[in-house]
């Protein structure tokens, strides 16, 4: 059931007519009615975010009302349905690159006019994250935070095993060798060397350092040897018990933070949002030291300091009746609330807010060493996008997930998987071109 959290007092339903000293000759004047902006998110931490109340206090003509919906696998679908209907959504948080699909499907308002009117330099504000706000040459959202990919590792386990911590320039081959060394026990005492989730794109994070999802002529590039390699390596780690298998994760629904902070894996492929969980000792009562490593390189030809990114953003649904007020709130929230975003354990996307205070707020309470905290803000970091963005991207992403799931659960061979992804995706690309 949807949970509504009202940040400030309930809005008066209709204007109240006032009469000065009861003298009707002086006429009557209606109190200005506030514009209600309904902000929808799944972030429970927003309930205690002071930036919303601060905006309401400084903007007496607008009342932002926060709505926190349950965070689960159906969250984005439910928000889509609400935006397509006659709901009251004015501002919505969007995560994991879904802004591209939502913009393509007409769910989001084009905000080019607001950006131009306010004279905003999107590249100066967001750097490389600017591309996450744009679809087909137009802006549809304002980036909130970036999930900066990294490998977290259990320092205590590494020390006990006599294994050196991952180097900044390590490769995928190094990662696999370390996973082998760090795997121990069996049954209830099993500790996996690493953990990698089954979410879309996680299996090919190193392949993408060398191979894009599309060929130069706009077709599927899944036949690239780098994708085949990463499919085989994920399967190798699963089959040999160096990581929890794809099938086991599907069956149990377990998450990265549960496995890693529960002491069931020595490493985990995750992102900066893990810092949020490191801070939450009440929910995750772990008692070991945690280190952070850059993502491994595909091979020696790739520069060090690799990562992957996934930007969460705030957007205005195309059905909103209060777009101007919503835009005012979005700008205020992003540009003045970055320190609060950092305190929640996520990396703010708004670059002008970066300073020592913000970085300290991000790491405070996580137990991470300063050098590890700084890795999430490293200007030399190279990042890949773990999903296709281009022709028939919705279909392409779904096809990849469907076909690779069959491969990792032994229902399809590697060759059949790759060939099927290619043929199905190219058919979808051709169909999209024909329909235009």
Residue pairs with C-beta under 8 A, 6 or more apart in sequence:
2 67
2 69
3 67
3 68
3 69
3 70
4 65
4 67
5 46
5 47
5 66
5 67
5 68
6 65
6 66
7 52
7 53
7 56
7 64
7 65
7 66
8 53
8 56
8 63
11 34
11 36
11 63
12 31
12 33
12 34
14 33
15 30
15 31
15 32
15 33
16 30
16 31
17 28
17 29
17 30
18 28
18 29
18 30
18 31
19 26
19 28
20 26
32 61
34 60
34 61
34 62
34 63
35 61
35 62
35 63
35 322
35 325
36 62
36 63
36 65
36 88
36 90
36 322
37 62
37 63
37 64
37 65
37 90
37 91
37 322
37 325
37 326
37 329
38 64
38 65
38 67
38 88
38 89
38 90
38 91
39 52
39 64
39 65
39 66
39 67
39 90
39 91
39 92
39 329
40 67
40 69
40 79
40 82
40 89
40 91
40 92
40 93
41 66
41 67
41 68
41 69
41 92
41 93
42 68
42 69
42 70
42 71
42 75
42 93
43 68
43 71
43 93
43 344
44 68
44 71
45 276
45 344
46 52
46 66
46 68
47 66
47 68
49 337
49 340
49 344
50 340
51 332
51 333
51 336
51 337
51 340
52 64
52 66
52 333
54 336
55 62
55 64
55 329
55 332
55 333
56 62
56 63
56 64
58 332
59 328
59 329
59 332
61 325
62 325
62 328
62 329
64 91
64 329
69 75
69 78
69 79
76 94
76 95
76 98
79 89
79 92
80 102
80 107
82 89
83 89
83 92
83 102
83 107
83 317
83 318
83 319
84 107
84 319
85 319
86 319
87 319
89 317
89 319
89 320
90 316
90 317
90 320
90 321
90 322
90 323
90 325
90 326
91 314
91 315
91 316
91 320
91 326
91 329
91 330
92 314
92 315
92 316
92 317
93 144
93 312
93 313
93 314
94 102
94 141
94 312
94 313
94 314
94 315
95 310
95 312
96 147
96 310
96 312
96 387
97 132
97 310
97 311
97 385
97 386
97 387
97 389
99 108
99 132
99 133
99 135
99 140
99 141
99 313
99 315
100 135
100 389
100 393
101 393
101 394
102 108
102 140
102 315
103 135
103 136
103 138
103 140
103 141
104 135
104 136
104 393
104 394
105 394
106 318
107 317
107 318
108 140
108 141
108 315
108 316
108 317
108 318
109 140
109 315
109 316
109 317
109 318
109 320
109 323
110 138
110 139
110 140
111 139
111 140
111 141
111 142
111 315
111 316
111 327
112 138
112 139
114 324
114 327
115 122
115 139
118 331
122 130
122 133
122 134
122 139
123 130
124 351
124 352
125 350
125 351
125 352
126 132
126 133
126 143
126 349
126 350
126 351
127 351
128 309
128 383
129 143
129 146
129 309
129 311
129 349
130 143
132 141
132 143
132 309
132 311
132 313
132 349
133 139
133 140
133 141
133 142
133 143
133 311
133 313
134 140
140 315
141 313
141 314
141 315
142 313
142 314
142 315
142 330
142 331
142 334
143 311
143 312
143 313
143 334
143 349
143 350
144 311
144 312
144 313
144 314
144 333
144 334
144 341
144 348
144 349
145 311
145 312
145 341
145 346
145 347
145 348
145 349
146 272
146 309
146 310
146 311
146 312
146 346
146 347
146 348
146 349
147 271
147 272
147 273
147 309
147 310
147 311
147 312
147 346
147 347
148 271
148 272
148 307
148 309
148 347
148 376
148 381
148 383
149 205
149 269
149 270
149 271
149 272
149 295
149 307
149 308
149 309
149 310
149 383
150 270
150 271
150 272
150 274
150 292
150 293
150 294
150 295
150 307
150 375
150 376
151 166
151 175
151 194
151 267
151 268
151 269
151 270
151 292
151 293
151 294
151 295
151 296
152 260
152 267
152 268
152 270
152 274
152 290
152 291
152 292
152 293
153 165
153 166
153 266
153 267
153 268
153 290
153 291
153 292
153 293
154 260
154 263
154 265
154 266
154 267
154 288
154 289
154 290
154 291
155 165
155 288
155 289
155 290
155 291
156 288
156 289
157 182
157 191
157 266
157 288
158 164
158 165
158 182
158 266
158 291
161 181
161 182
161 184
161 266
163 178
163 181
163 182
165 291
165 293
166 174
166 175
166 178
166 291
166 293
166 294
166 296
167 174
167 293
168 293
168 294
168 304
168 305
169 297
169 304
170 293
170 294
170 296
170 297
171 296
171 297
171 298
171 299
171 300
172 206
172 230
172 233
172 296
172 297
172 298
172 299
173 299
174 296
175 194
175 267
175 296
176 233
176 236
176 237
176 242
178 193
178 194
178 267
179 192
179 193
179 194
179 237
179 242
179 243
179 266
179 267
180 193
180 240
180 242
181 193
182 191
182 193
182 194
182 266
182 267
183 191
183 192
183 193
183 241
183 242
183 266
184 190
184 191
185 191
190 241
190 264
191 263
191 264
191 265
191 266
192 241
192 242
192 243
192 244
192 259
192 264
192 265
192 266
193 237
193 242
193 243
193 265
193 266
193 267
194 237
194 242
194 243
194 265
194 266
194 267
194 268
194 269
195 243
195 244
195 256
195 259
195 260
195 264
195 265
195 267
195 268
195 269
196 202
196 203
196 234
196 237
196 243
196 268
196 269
197 249
197 255
197 256
197 269
198 246
198 249
198 250
198 405
198 408
200 386
200 387
200 397
200 400
200 401
201 208
201 308
201 386
201 387
201 400
202 269
202 386
203 230
203 231
203 234
203 404
203 408
204 226
204 227
204 230
204 231
204 386
205 230
205 269
205 295
205 308
205 384
205 386
206 226
206 230
206 295
206 296
206 297
206 298
206 306
207 224
207 226
207 227
207 229
207 230
207 298
208 226
208 308
208 384
208 385
208 386
209 226
209 297
209 298
209 302
209 306
209 382
209 384
210 224
210 226
210 298
210 299
210 301
210 302
211 221
211 224
211 225
211 226
211 227
212 221
213 220
213 221
213 222
213 387
213 388
213 389
213 390
213 396
214 220
214 221
214 388
214 390
214 391
215 221
218 390
218 391
218 429
219 425
219 426
219 429
220 396
220 421
220 422
220 425
220 426
220 429
221 227
222 400
222 418
222 421
222 422
222 425
223 418
223 422
226 298
227 418
228 414
228 418
229 298
231 404
231 407
231 414
231 417
231 418
232 414
234 246
234 408
235 407
235 408
235 414
236 242
237 243
238 245
238 246
238 247
238 408
239 245
243 265
244 254
244 259
244 264
244 265
245 408
246 405
246 408
246 409
247 408
247 409
247 410
248 254
250 405
250 409
256 268
256 269
256 270
256 274
257 268
257 270
257 274
257 277
257 284
258 264
259 265
259 268
260 267
260 268
260 270
260 274
261 277
261 278
261 284
261 286
262 284
262 286
263 286
263 288
268 274
269 295
271 308
271 310
272 345
272 346
272 347
272 376
273 345
273 346
274 345
275 345
275 346
275 362
275 363
275 366
275 368
275 376
276 344
276 345
276 346
277 283
277 284
277 345
278 284
278 286
278 290
278 345
278 365
278 366
278 367
278 368
279 345
279 364
279 365
279 366
289 367
290 366
290 367
290 368
290 372
291 368
291 369
291 372
292 368
292 372
292 373
292 375
292 376
294 304
294 305
294 306
294 307
294 375
294 381
295 306
295 307
295 308
296 306
297 303
297 304
297 306
303 382
305 378
305 380
305 381
305 382
306 381
306 382
306 383
306 384
307 381
307 382
307 383
307 384
308 383
308 384
308 385
308 386
309 383
309 384
309 385
310 385
310 386
311 349
312 346
313 349
314 330
314 333
314 334
316 323
316 326
316 327
316 330
320 326
334 349
334 350
335 350
335 352
335 353
338 348
338 350
338 353
338 354
338 358
339 348
339 353
339 357
339 358
339 361
341 348
342 348
342 358
342 359
342 361
342 362
343 361
343 362
343 364
345 362
345 366
346 362
347 362
347 376
347 377
348 354
348 358
354 377
359 373
359 374
359 377
362 373
362 376
362 377
363 370
363 373
366 373
375 381
387 393
387 397
388 396
388 397
388 400
390 396
391 429
391 432
391 433
392 425
392 428
392 429
392 431
392 432
395 424
395 425
395 428
396 425
396 428
396 429
399 420
399 421
399 424
399 425
399 428
400 421
400 425
403 412
403 417
403 420
403 421
403 424
404 417
404 421
406 412
406 417
407 413
407 414
407 417
412 420
